[in-house]
Amino acid sequence: MGKLRYKGYTGSVEYSEEENSLFGKVLGLRRDGIVYEGSSAAEIRTDFEEAIDHYLESCAERGVEPEKPYSGNIILRMPPELHGQAAERADALGESMNDFINNAIRLALASA
């Protein structure tokens, strides 16, 4: 799956063999669904950007704040013993639990 980026929004790119076309949706939105399609890379990029522009214009016309992808807040559930180990390690490093988890995720992403 490919990705498109425009004005702070990220969209997926997938292929439909049945329809011989590309399609996608904006990722990270919980309330508003933005979809687009095209028969080539250039077409799907254009439709993606036009969909974002239309969404932002529509929000402005209605006086509504556009939904932002990925608020930066997550609810995380983990086994109690892992929670305890993470808290102890964060404390030993002199970090908050939030900083410890962010650093662990950065490290995991860098090695992916």
MIDO-730863 format. One record per atom (N, C-alpha, C): residue in three letters; x, y, z. Coordinates in nm, 4 decimals. Each point is the difference from the previous one (the first is absolute). Layout:
<vexvexs>
<vexvex residuo="ala" east="X" north="Y" up="Z"/>
...
</vexvexs>
This chain:
<vexvexs>
<vexvex residuo="met" east="0.0849" north="-0.1183" up="0.0000"/>
<vexvex residuo="met" east="-0.0849" north="0.1183" up="0.0000"/>
<vexvex residuo="met" east="0.0886" north="0.1235" up="0.0000"/>
<vexvex residuo="gly" east="-0.0278" north="0.0930" up="-0.0888"/>
<vexvex residuo="gly" east="0.0739" north="0.1248" up="-0.0067"/>
<vexvex residuo="gly" east="-0.0642" north="0.1064" up="0.0863"/>
<vexvex residuo="lys" east="0.0667" north="0.1136" up="0.0089"/>
<vexvex residuo="lys" east="-0.0494" north="0.1123" up="0.0804"/>
<vexvex residuo="lys" east="0.0102" north="0.1295" up="-0.0805"/>
<vexvex residuo="leu" east="-0.0951" north="0.0879" up="0.0213"/>
<vexvex residuo="leu" east="0.0009" north="0.1349" up="-0.0561"/>
<vexvex residuo="leu" east="-0.0021" north="0.0976" up="0.1163"/>
<vexvex residuo="arg" east="0.0663" north="0.1155" up="-0.0161"/>
<vexvex residuo="arg" east="0.0002" north="0.1025" up="0.1052"/>
<vexvex residuo="arg" east="-0.0292" north="0.1362" up="-0.0626"/>
<vexvex residuo="tyr" east="-0.0864" north="0.0770" up="0.0719"/>
<vexvex residuo="tyr" east="-0.0383" north="0.1320" up="-0.0502"/>
<vexvex residuo="tyr" east="-0.0626" north="0.0784" up="0.1150"/>
<vexvex residuo="lys" east="0.0513" north="0.1199" up="0.0239"/>
<vexvex residuo="lys" east="-0.0542" north="0.0916" up="0.1011"/>
<vexvex residuo="lys" east="-0.0189" north="-0.0657" up="0.1376"/>
<vexvex residuo="gly" east="0.0928" north="-0.0864" up="0.0378"/>
<vexvex residuo="gly" east="-0.0061" north="-0.0633" up="0.1308"/>
<vexvex residuo="gly" east="-0.0849" north="-0.1253" up="0.0059"/>
<vexvex residuo="tyr" east="-0.0590" north="-0.0407" up="-0.1108"/>
<vexvex residuo="tyr" east="-0.0824" north="-0.1202" up="-0.0062"/>
<vexvex residuo="tyr" east="0.0754" north="-0.1102" up="-0.0734"/>
<vexvex residuo="thr" east="-0.0222" north="-0.1236" up="0.0415"/>
<vexvex residuo="thr" east="0.0610" north="-0.1159" up="-0.0630"/>
<vexvex residuo="thr" east="-0.1103" north="-0.0902" up="-0.0509"/>
<vexvex residuo="gly" east="0.0173" north="-0.0478" up="-0.1216"/>
<vexvex residuo="gly" east="-0.0997" north="-0.0878" up="-0.0584"/>
<vexvex residuo="gly" east="0.0601" north="-0.1295" up="-0.0495"/>
<vexvex residuo="ser" east="-0.0814" north="-0.1029" up="-0.0004"/>
<vexvex residuo="ser" east="0.0424" north="-0.1305" up="-0.0498"/>
<vexvex residuo="ser" east="-0.0174" north="-0.0060" up="-0.1513"/>
<vexvex residuo="val" east="0.0718" north="-0.0933" up="-0.0614"/>
<vexvex residuo="val" east="-0.0184" north="-0.0296" up="-0.1419"/>
<vexvex residuo="val" east="-0.0069" north="-0.1520" up="-0.0133"/>
<vexvex residuo="glu" east="-0.1113" north="-0.0482" up="-0.0526"/>
<vexvex residuo="glu" east="-0.0187" north="-0.1432" up="-0.0198"/>
<vexvex residuo="glu" east="-0.0464" north="-0.0245" up="-0.1429"/>
<vexvex residuo="tyr" east="0.0157" north="-0.1228" up="-0.0436"/>
<vexvex residuo="tyr" east="-0.0362" north="-0.0369" up="-0.1363"/>
<vexvex residuo="tyr" east="-0.1164" north="-0.0976" up="0.0015"/>
<vexvex residuo="ser" east="-0.0991" north="0.0255" up="-0.0848"/>
<vexvex residuo="ser" east="-0.1120" north="-0.0918" up="-0.0172"/>
<vexvex residuo="ser" east="0.0189" north="-0.0708" up="-0.1336"/>
<vexvex residuo="glu" east="0.0304" north="-0.1297" up="0.0069"/>
<vexvex residuo="glu" east="0.0167" north="-0.0781" up="-0.1231"/>
<vexvex residuo="glu" east="-0.1330" north="-0.0112" up="-0.0734"/>
<vexvex residuo="glu" east="-0.1075" north="-0.0134" up="0.0769"/>
<vexvex residuo="glu" east="-0.1344" north="-0.0109" up="-0.0582"/>
<vexvex residuo="glu" east="-0.0350" north="0.1185" up="-0.0890"/>
<vexvex residuo="glu" east="0.0296" north="0.1203" up="0.0501"/>
<vexvex residuo="glu" east="-0.0357" north="0.1218" up="-0.0735"/>
<vexvex residuo="glu" east="0.1184" north="0.0599" up="-0.0737"/>
<vexvex residuo="asn" east="0.1168" north="-0.0621" up="0.0132"/>
<vexvex residuo="asn" east="0.1225" north="0.0493" up="-0.0629"/>
<vexvex residuo="asn" east="0.0202" north="0.1489" up="0.0294"/>
<vexvex residuo="ser" east="-0.0086" north="0.0331" up="0.1297"/>
<vexvex residuo="ser" east="0.0142" north="0.1404" up="0.0388"/>
<vexvex residuo="ser" east="0.0690" north="0.0104" up="0.1357"/>
<vexvex residuo="leu" east="0.0462" north="0.1182" up="0.0279"/>
<vexvex residuo="leu" east="0.0604" north="0.0315" up="0.1295"/>
<vexvex residuo="leu" east="-0.1037" north="0.0722" up="0.0846"/>
<vexvex residuo="phe" east="0.0048" north="-0.0204" up="0.1305"/>
<vexvex residuo="phe" east="-0.0925" north="0.0677" up="0.0900"/>
<vexvex residuo="phe" east="0.0684" north="0.0173" up="0.1349"/>
<vexvex residuo="gly" east="-0.0562" north="0.0855" up="0.0829"/>
<vexvex residuo="gly" east="0.0562" north="0.0182" up="0.1328"/>
<vexvex residuo="gly" east="-0.0901" north="0.0822" up="0.0885"/>
<vexvex residuo="lys" east="0.0474" north="0.0176" up="0.1249"/>
<vexvex residuo="lys" east="-0.0727" north="0.0822" up="0.0965"/>
<vexvex residuo="lys" east="0.1023" north="0.0730" up="0.0865"/>
<vexvex residuo="val" east="-0.0426" north="0.1119" up="0.0548"/>
<vexvex residuo="val" east="0.0854" north="0.0760" up="0.0909"/>
<vexvex residuo="val" east="0.0075" north="-0.0754" up="0.1318"/>
<vexvex residuo="leu" east="0.1202" north="-0.0172" up="0.0493"/>
<vexvex residuo="leu" east="0.0243" north="-0.0770" up="0.1222"/>
<vexvex residuo="leu" east="-0.0053" north="0.0889" up="0.1235"/>
<vexvex residuo="gly" east="-0.0408" north="-0.0582" up="0.1108"/>
<vexvex residuo="gly" east="0.0047" north="0.0689" up="0.1278"/>
<vexvex residuo="gly" east="-0.1195" north="0.0865" up="0.0334"/>
<vexvex residuo="leu" east="-0.1023" north="-0.0015" up="-0.0845"/>
<vexvex residuo="leu" east="-0.1211" north="0.0774" up="0.0290"/>
<vexvex residuo="leu" east="-0.1028" north="-0.0924" up="0.0623"/>
<vexvex residuo="arg" east="-0.0624" north="0.0435" up="0.1076"/>
<vexvex residuo="arg" east="-0.1001" north="-0.0830" up="0.0680"/>
<vexvex residuo="arg" east="-0.1412" north="0.0414" up="-0.0365"/>
<vexvex residuo="arg" east="-0.0187" north="0.1277" up="-0.0307"/>
<vexvex residuo="arg" east="-0.1343" north="0.0518" up="-0.0225"/>
<vexvex residuo="arg" east="-0.0320" north="0.0133" up="-0.1494"/>
<vexvex residuo="asp" east="0.0906" north="0.0561" up="-0.0757"/>
<vexvex residuo="asp" east="-0.0247" north="0.0315" up="-0.1404"/>
<vexvex residuo="asp" east="0.0721" north="-0.1001" up="-0.0902"/>
<vexvex residuo="gly" east="-0.0699" north="-0.0516" up="-0.0992"/>
<vexvex residuo="gly" east="0.0594" north="-0.0939" up="-0.0947"/>
<vexvex residuo="gly" east="0.0304" north="0.0698" up="-0.1311"/>
<vexvex residuo="ile" east="0.1242" north="-0.0049" up="-0.0424"/>
<vexvex residuo="ile" east="0.0401" north="0.0602" up="-0.1264"/>
<vexvex residuo="ile" east="0.0577" north="-0.1110" up="-0.0862"/>
<vexvex residuo="val" east="-0.0627" north="-0.0233" up="-0.1162"/>
<vexvex residuo="val" east="0.0445" north="-0.1047" up="-0.0912"/>
<vexvex residuo="val" east="0.0293" north="0.0611" up="-0.1367"/>
<vexvex residuo="tyr" east="0.0762" north="-0.0721" up="-0.0811"/>
<vexvex residuo="tyr" east="0.0410" north="0.0486" up="-0.1319"/>
<vexvex residuo="tyr" east="0.0374" north="-0.1199" up="-0.0854"/>
<vexvex residuo="glu" east="0.0126" north="0.0237" up="-0.1313"/>
<vexvex residuo="glu" east="0.0350" north="-0.1084" up="-0.0914"/>
<vexvex residuo="glu" east="0.0648" north="0.0564" up="-0.1251"/>
<vexvex residuo="gly" east="0.0551" north="-0.0894" up="-0.0802"/>
<vexvex residuo="gly" east="0.0604" north="0.0381" up="-0.1267"/>
<vexvex residuo="gly" east="0.0462" north="-0.1227" up="-0.0749"/>
<vexvex residuo="ser" east="0.0279" north="0.0178" up="-0.1285"/>
<vexvex residuo="ser" east="0.0463" north="-0.1127" up="-0.0804"/>
<vexvex residuo="ser" east="0.1508" north="0.0013" up="-0.0194"/>
<vexvex residuo="ser" east="0.0669" north="0.1032" up="0.0531"/>
<vexvex residuo="ser" east="0.1460" north="0.0090" up="-0.0075"/>
<vexvex residuo="ser" east="0.0510" north="0.0683" up="0.1262"/>
<vexvex residuo="ala" east="0.1306" north="-0.0043" up="0.0178"/>
<vexvex residuo="ala" east="0.0601" north="0.0665" up="0.1167"/>
<vexvex residuo="ala" east="-0.0296" north="0.1495" up="-0.0031"/>
<vexvex residuo="ala" east="0.0109" north="0.0601" up="-0.1163"/>
<vexvex residuo="ala" east="-0.0273" north="0.1441" up="-0.0114"/>
<vexvex residuo="ala" east="-0.1455" north="0.0307" up="0.0321"/>
<vexvex residuo="glu" east="-0.0918" north="-0.0835" up="-0.0484"/>
<vexvex residuo="glu" east="-0.1430" north="0.0238" up="0.0253"/>
<vexvex residuo="glu" east="-0.0361" north="-0.0151" up="0.1471"/>
<vexvex residuo="ile" east="0.0542" north="-0.1025" up="0.0645"/>
<vexvex residuo="ile" east="-0.0368" north="-0.0183" up="0.1411"/>
<vexvex residuo="ile" east="0.0588" north="0.1118" up="0.0853"/>
<vexvex residuo="arg" east="0.1220" north="0.0461" up="-0.0332"/>
<vexvex residuo="arg" east="0.0583" north="0.1123" up="0.0749"/>
<vexvex residuo="arg" east="-0.0871" north="0.1245" up="-0.0171"/>
<vexvex residuo="thr" east="-0.0416" north="0.0280" up="-0.1216"/>
<vexvex residuo="thr" east="-0.0845" north="0.1176" up="-0.0259"/>
<vexvex residuo="thr" east="-0.1322" north="-0.0109" up="0.0744"/>
<vexvex residuo="asp" east="-0.0639" north="-0.1173" up="-0.0063"/>
<vexvex residuo="asp" east="-0.1285" north="-0.0177" up="0.0681"/>
<vexvex residuo="asp" east="0.0167" north="0.0103" up="0.1512"/>
<vexvex residuo="phe" east="0.1095" north="-0.0541" up="0.0540"/>
<vexvex residuo="phe" east="0.0308" north="0.0102" up="0.1439"/>
<vexvex residuo="phe" east="0.0118" north="0.1463" up="0.0407"/>
<vexvex residuo="glu" east="0.0818" north="0.0770" up="-0.0727"/>
<vexvex residuo="glu" east="0.0203" north="0.1412" up="0.0342"/>
<vexvex residuo="glu" east="-0.1286" north="0.0797" up="-0.0149"/>
<vexvex residuo="glu" east="-0.0767" north="-0.0277" up="-0.1046"/>
<vexvex residuo="glu" east="-0.1282" north="0.0692" up="-0.0178"/>
<vexvex residuo="glu" east="-0.0985" north="-0.0359" up="0.1116"/>
<vexvex residuo="ala" east="0.0019" north="-0.1249" up="0.0439"/>
<vexvex residuo="ala" east="-0.0889" north="-0.0414" up="0.1090"/>
<vexvex residuo="ala" east="0.0351" north="0.0731" up="0.1294"/>
<vexvex residuo="ile" east="0.1302" north="0.0143" up="0.0282"/>
<vexvex residuo="ile" east="0.0435" north="0.0738" up="0.1201"/>
<vexvex residuo="ile" east="-0.0416" north="0.1461" up="-0.0122"/>
<vexvex residuo="asp" east="0.0278" north="0.0614" up="-0.1158"/>
<vexvex residuo="asp" east="-0.0376" north="0.1407" up="-0.0193"/>
<vexvex residuo="asp" east="-0.1502" north="0.0193" up="0.0154"/>
<vexvex residuo="his" east="-0.0788" north="-0.0896" up="-0.0587"/>
<vexvex residuo="his" east="-0.1462" north="0.0096" up="0.0107"/>
<vexvex residuo="his" east="-0.0441" north="-0.0139" up="0.1465"/>
<vexvex residuo="tyr" east="0.0586" north="-0.0935" up="0.0711"/>
<vexvex residuo="tyr" east="-0.0326" north="-0.0203" up="0.1412"/>
<vexvex residuo="tyr" east="0.0285" north="0.1262" up="0.0808"/>
<vexvex residuo="leu" east="0.1183" north="0.0582" up="-0.0190"/>
<vexvex residuo="leu" east="0.0372" north="0.1206" up="0.0752"/>
<vexvex residuo="leu" east="-0.0895" north="0.1178" up="-0.0364"/>
<vexvex residuo="glu" east="-0.0336" north="0.0153" up="-0.1294"/>
<vexvex residuo="glu" east="-0.0904" north="0.1071" up="-0.0430"/>
<vexvex residuo="glu" east="-0.1398" north="-0.0196" up="0.0588"/>
<vexvex residuo="ser" east="-0.0468" north="-0.1231" up="-0.0010"/>
<vexvex residuo="ser" east="-0.1321" north="-0.0310" up="0.0546"/>
<vexvex residuo="ser" east="-0.0064" north="0.0308" up="0.1496"/>
<vexvex residuo="cys" east="0.1047" north="-0.0354" up="0.0720"/>
<vexvex residuo="cys" east="0.0045" north="0.0300" up="0.1442"/>
<vexvex residuo="cys" east="-0.0035" north="0.1511" up="0.0229"/>
<vexvex residuo="ala" east="0.0780" north="0.0733" up="-0.0800"/>
<vexvex residuo="ala" east="0.0047" north="0.1464" up="0.0140"/>
<vexvex residuo="ala" east="-0.1376" north="0.0613" up="-0.0280"/>
<vexvex residuo="glu" east="-0.0668" north="-0.0472" up="-0.1044"/>
<vexvex residuo="glu" east="-0.1327" north="0.0523" up="-0.0350"/>
<vexvex residuo="glu" east="-0.1027" north="-0.0255" up="0.1102"/>
<vexvex residuo="arg" east="0.0120" north="-0.1139" up="0.0671"/>
<vexvex residuo="arg" east="-0.0939" north="-0.0365" up="0.1055"/>
<vexvex residuo="arg" east="0.0416" north="0.0530" up="0.1371"/>
<vexvex residuo="gly" east="0.1187" north="0.0616" up="0.0085"/>
<vexvex residuo="gly" east="0.0497" north="0.0498" up="0.1279"/>
<vexvex residuo="gly" east="0.0374" north="-0.1111" up="0.0957"/>
<vexvex residuo="val" east="0.0449" north="-0.1117" up="-0.0550"/>
<vexvex residuo="val" east="0.0361" north="-0.1184" up="0.0786"/>
<vexvex residuo="val" east="0.1515" north="-0.0178" up="-0.0054"/>
<vexvex residuo="glu" east="0.0569" north="-0.0336" up="0.1134"/>
<vexvex residuo="glu" east="0.1437" north="-0.0286" up="0.0060"/>
<vexvex residuo="glu" east="0.0273" north="-0.1335" up="-0.0688"/>
<vexvex residuo="pro" east="0.0906" north="-0.0031" up="-0.0993"/>
<vexvex residuo="pro" east="0.0312" north="-0.1284" up="-0.0654"/>
<vexvex residuo="pro" east="0.0612" north="-0.0986" up="0.0984"/>
<vexvex residuo="glu" east="-0.0362" north="-0.1244" up="-0.0173"/>
<vexvex residuo="glu" east="0.0571" north="-0.1033" up="0.0848"/>
<vexvex residuo="glu" east="0.1479" north="-0.0155" up="-0.0333"/>
<vexvex residuo="lys" east="0.0811" north="-0.0099" up="0.1020"/>
<vexvex residuo="lys" east="0.1434" north="-0.0197" up="-0.0166"/>
<vexvex residuo="lys" east="0.0313" north="-0.1479" up="0.0146"/>
<vexvex residuo="pro" east="0.0822" north="-0.0522" up="-0.0903"/>
<vexvex residuo="pro" east="0.0374" north="-0.1407" up="0.0155"/>
<vexvex residuo="pro" east="0.0942" north="-0.0184" up="0.1175"/>
<vexvex residuo="tyr" east="-0.0173" north="-0.1095" up="0.0680"/>
<vexvex residuo="tyr" east="0.0903" north="-0.0378" up="0.1093"/>
<vexvex residuo="tyr" east="0.0179" north="0.1134" up="0.1006"/>
<vexvex residuo="ser" east="-0.0848" north="0.0028" up="0.0985"/>
<vexvex residuo="ser" east="0.0002" north="0.1062" up="0.1010"/>
<vexvex residuo="ser" east="0.1258" north="0.0008" up="0.0856"/>
<vexvex residuo="gly" east="0.0713" north="-0.1127" up="0.0042"/>
<vexvex residuo="gly" east="0.1164" north="-0.0090" up="0.0881"/>
<vexvex residuo="gly" east="-0.0344" north="-0.0628" up="0.1338"/>
<vexvex residuo="asn" east="-0.1264" north="-0.0302" up="0.0212"/>
<vexvex residuo="asn" east="-0.0440" north="-0.0656" up="0.1227"/>
<vexvex residuo="asn" east="-0.0450" north="-0.1410" up="-0.0333"/>
<vexvex residuo="ile" east="0.0488" north="-0.0963" up="0.0782"/>
<vexvex residuo="ile" east="-0.0436" north="-0.1379" up="-0.0177"/>
<vexvex residuo="ile" east="-0.0312" north="-0.0600" up="0.1367"/>
<vexvex residuo="ile" east="-0.0877" north="-0.0972" up="-0.0017"/>
<vexvex residuo="ile" east="-0.0254" north="-0.0788" up="0.1200"/>
<vexvex residuo="ile" east="0.0779" north="-0.1291" up="-0.0192"/>
<vexvex residuo="leu" east="0.0827" north="-0.0307" up="0.0950"/>
<vexvex residuo="leu" east="0.0876" north="-0.1158" up="-0.0122"/>
<vexvex residuo="leu" east="-0.0302" north="-0.0986" up="0.1107"/>
<vexvex residuo="arg" east="-0.0247" north="-0.1242" up="-0.0378"/>
<vexvex residuo="arg" east="-0.0219" north="-0.1057" up="0.0978"/>
<vexvex residuo="arg" east="0.1160" north="-0.0977" up="-0.0095"/>
<vexvex residuo="met" east="0.0482" north="-0.0441" up="0.1156"/>
<vexvex residuo="met" east="0.1092" north="-0.0965" up="0.0041"/>
<vexvex residuo="met" east="-0.0144" north="-0.0851" up="0.1245"/>
<vexvex residuo="pro" east="0.0622" north="-0.1162" up="-0.0003"/>
<vexvex residuo="pro" east="-0.0060" north="-0.0838" up="0.1192"/>
<vexvex residuo="pro" east="0.0608" north="0.0731" up="0.1200"/>
<vexvex residuo="pro" east="-0.0551" north="-0.0200" up="0.1193"/>
<vexvex residuo="pro" east="0.0494" north="0.0694" up="0.1196"/>
<vexvex residuo="pro" east="0.1501" north="-0.0181" up="0.0235"/>
<vexvex residuo="glu" east="0.0524" north="-0.1202" up="-0.0243"/>
<vexvex residuo="glu" east="0.1437" north="-0.0193" up="0.0254"/>
<vexvex residuo="glu" east="0.0847" north="0.0787" up="-0.0991"/>
<vexvex residuo="leu" east="-0.0456" north="0.0114" up="-0.1262"/>
<vexvex residuo="leu" east="0.0729" north="0.0821" up="-0.0971"/>
<vexvex residuo="leu" east="-0.0076" north="0.1470" up="0.0399"/>
<vexvex residuo="his" east="-0.1153" north="0.0435" up="0.0464"/>
<vexvex residuo="his" east="-0.0181" north="0.1366" up="0.0477"/>
<vexvex residuo="his" east="0.0995" north="0.0295" up="0.1132"/>
<vexvex residuo="gly" east="0.0093" north="-0.0926" up="0.0936"/>
<vexvex residuo="gly" east="0.0925" north="0.0175" up="0.1122"/>
<vexvex residuo="gly" east="0.1448" north="0.0052" up="-0.0458"/>
<vexvex residuo="gln" east="0.0378" north="-0.0902" up="-0.0903"/>
<vexvex residuo="gln" east="0.1371" north="-0.0003" up="-0.0509"/>
<vexvex residuo="gln" east="0.0322" north="0.1293" up="-0.0735"/>
<vexvex residuo="ala" east="-0.0944" north="0.0480" up="-0.0805"/>
<vexvex residuo="ala" east="0.0208" north="0.1246" up="-0.0745"/>
<vexvex residuo="ala" east="0.0123" north="0.1185" up="0.0957"/>
<vexvex residuo="ala" east="-0.0844" north="0.0032" up="0.1015"/>
<vexvex residuo="ala" east="0.0054" north="0.1104" up="0.0972"/>
<vexvex residuo="ala" east="0.1327" north="0.0004" up="0.0754"/>
<vexvex residuo="glu" east="0.0464" north="-0.1185" up="0.0386"/>
<vexvex residuo="glu" east="0.1279" north="-0.0097" up="0.0704"/>
<vexvex residuo="glu" east="0.1162" north="0.0435" up="-0.0894"/>
<vexvex residuo="arg" east="-0.0036" north="-0.0422" up="-0.1256"/>
<vexvex residuo="arg" east="0.1081" north="0.0372" up="-0.0929"/>
<vexvex residuo="arg" east="-0.0024" north="0.1497" up="-0.0284"/>
<vexvex residuo="ala" east="-0.1182" north="0.0561" up="-0.0198"/>
<vexvex residuo="ala" east="-0.0118" north="0.1444" up="-0.0233"/>
<vexvex residuo="ala" east="0.0556" north="0.0768" up="0.1191"/>
<vexvex residuo="asp" east="-0.0347" north="-0.0443" up="0.1208"/>
<vexvex residuo="asp" east="0.0494" north="0.0653" up="0.1208"/>
<vexvex residuo="asp" east="0.1517" north="-0.0105" up="0.0089"/>
<vexvex residuo="ala" east="0.0551" north="-0.1168" up="-0.0323"/>
<vexvex residuo="ala" east="0.1459" north="-0.0186" up="0.0051"/>
<vexvex residuo="ala" east="0.0713" north="0.0898" up="-0.1003"/>
<vexvex residuo="leu" east="-0.0663" north="0.0302" up="-0.1124"/>
<vexvex residuo="leu" east="0.0582" north="0.0878" up="-0.1024"/>
<vexvex residuo="leu" east="-0.0271" north="0.1477" up="0.0286"/>
<vexvex residuo="gly" east="-0.0806" north="0.0261" up="0.1024"/>
<vexvex residuo="gly" east="-0.0356" north="0.1382" up="0.0317"/>
<vexvex residuo="gly" east="-0.0972" north="0.0598" up="-0.1007"/>
<vexvex residuo="glu" east="-0.0810" north="-0.0862" up="-0.0613"/>
<vexvex residuo="glu" east="-0.0960" north="0.0444" up="-0.1005"/>
<vexvex residuo="glu" east="-0.1419" north="-0.0190" up="0.0520"/>
<vexvex residuo="ser" east="-0.0911" north="0.0783" up="-0.0555"/>
<vexvex residuo="ser" east="-0.1415" north="-0.0251" up="0.0266"/>
<vexvex residuo="ser" east="-0.0408" north="-0.1242" up="-0.0787"/>
<vexvex residuo="met" east="-0.1093" north="-0.0605" up="0.0393"/>
<vexvex residuo="met" east="-0.0503" north="-0.1163" up="-0.0733"/>
<vexvex residuo="met" east="-0.0320" north="0.0399" up="-0.1437"/>
<vexvex residuo="asn" east="-0.0551" north="0.1187" up="-0.0199"/>
<vexvex residuo="asn" east="-0.0323" north="0.0489" up="-0.1331"/>
<vexvex residuo="asn" east="0.1255" north="0.0082" up="-0.0863"/>
<vexvex residuo="asp" east="0.1070" north="0.0606" up="0.0521"/>
<vexvex residuo="asp" east="0.1256" north="0.0103" up="-0.0750"/>
<vexvex residuo="asp" east="0.0588" north="-0.1375" up="-0.0285"/>
<vexvex residuo="phe" east="-0.0073" north="-0.0894" up="0.0984"/>
<vexvex residuo="phe" east="0.0533" north="-0.1355" up="-0.0172"/>
<vexvex residuo="phe" east="-0.0707" north="-0.0727" up="-0.1145"/>
<vexvex residuo="ile" east="-0.1335" north="0.0073" up="-0.0025"/>
<vexvex residuo="ile" east="-0.0769" north="-0.0668" up="-0.1054"/>
<vexvex residuo="ile" east="0.0276" north="0.0641" up="-0.1357"/>
<vexvex residuo="asn" east="0.0051" north="0.1331" up="-0.0062"/>
<vexvex residuo="asn" east="0.0315" north="0.0674" up="-0.1266"/>
<vexvex residuo="asn" east="0.1376" north="-0.0414" up="-0.0510"/>
<vexvex residuo="asn" east="0.0985" north="-0.0063" up="0.0890"/>
<vexvex residuo="asn" east="0.1351" north="-0.0396" up="-0.0412"/>
<vexvex residuo="asn" east="0.0043" north="-0.1451" up="-0.0464"/>
<vexvex residuo="ala" east="-0.0749" north="-0.0874" up="0.0660"/>
<vexvex residuo="ala" east="-0.0062" north="-0.1417" up="-0.0397"/>
<vexvex residuo="ala" east="-0.0617" north="-0.0140" up="-0.1382"/>
<vexvex residuo="ile" east="-0.1043" north="0.0772" up="-0.0263"/>
<vexvex residuo="ile" east="-0.0639" north="-0.0052" up="-0.1318"/>
<vexvex residuo="ile" east="0.0938" north="0.0545" up="-0.1068"/>
<vexvex residuo="arg" east="0.0677" north="0.1118" up="0.0275"/>
<vexvex residuo="arg" east="0.0978" north="0.0548" up="-0.0955"/>
<vexvex residuo="arg" east="0.1074" north="-0.1029" up="-0.0328"/>
<vexvex residuo="leu" east="0.0516" north="-0.0657" up="0.1016"/>
<vexvex residuo="leu" east="0.1041" north="-0.1013" up="-0.0185"/>
<vexvex residuo="leu" east="-0.0523" north="-0.1160" up="-0.0857"/>
<vexvex residuo="ala" east="-0.1209" north="-0.0447" up="0.0274"/>
<vexvex residuo="ala" east="-0.0589" north="-0.1092" up="-0.0774"/>
<vexvex residuo="ala" east="-0.0199" north="0.0406" up="-0.1449"/>
<vexvex residuo="leu" east="-0.0450" north="0.1224" up="-0.0239"/>
<vexvex residuo="leu" east="-0.0211" north="0.0471" up="-0.1359"/>
<vexvex residuo="leu" east="0.1308" north="0.0186" up="-0.0765"/>
<vexvex residuo="ala" east="0.1034" north="0.0440" up="0.0702"/>
<vexvex residuo="ala" east="0.1300" north="0.0206" up="-0.0631"/>
<vexvex residuo="ala" east="0.0631" north="-0.1320" up="-0.0432"/>
<vexvex residuo="ser" east="-0.0306" north="-0.1073" up="0.0715"/>
<vexvex residuo="ser" east="0.0600" north="-0.1296" up="-0.0329"/>
<vexvex residuo="ser" east="-0.0895" north="-0.0828" up="-0.0925"/>
<vexvex residuo="ala" east="-0.1153" north="0.0542" up="-0.0364"/>
<vexvex residuo="ala" east="-0.0939" north="-0.0751" up="-0.0866"/>
<vexvex residuo="ala" east="0.0464" north="-0.0008" up="-0.1440"/>
</vexvexs>
